[in-house]
């Protein structure tokens, strides 16, 4: 016991220490609760943002898939390019389906009629359809997407269209061959063919991309 101190001073000192300890503990617990609340809020915010990202990504993918359905194609008509011009000579297809994306009406002007008429006939007889991925391409667009200088798309003799179902693919390829198509290339989700009869190459080839 320090000199000059009495029992009451010691009790007061102990009480003060207890009070200080309690205050420190309360402050720590308060900070801990705030930290936990902040962590919970951040976690909840992250889950919400992540969930929204997944949702909107799914919507984007679904919408893009829908745009690749045959019946979702919406032609654009003007005073100089009419519906009658777009459907001339065709039963199923439209000439604008073969447009270079940067030039309205280019499918009608620059696509060779042979591959278009053949595909239109095969679609009609087989009662099948496929979204046209690529028809004629202008020089600017072909260069932009990296098509080779020898690509038949540049001169309107090639068509690439969507086809995933194996049974449909067999029927469409058979139909193309029956109408004299010699150059056919099968991709995982599409079929390519051209009517350049002067080029040598594989009659039927498979590519996984």
LINZI-V701697 format. One line per field, one symbol per residue. phi: phi as a letter, one per 30 degrees, with the letter a starting at -180 (. if undefined). A space follows every 50 residues. Layout:
BEGIN
phi = ???
END
This chain:
BEGIN
phi = .ddiccdddddddddddddddddddddddddddddddddddddddddddd dddddddddddddddddccedddcdccbdcbcddddceicccdbdddcdd ecadiddddcdddeddddddddedddhbbbdddabdbdddddddcidddc ddddcicbbbbdacdedddddddeddddcjdccbbccebabcabcdddcc lddbbbbca
END
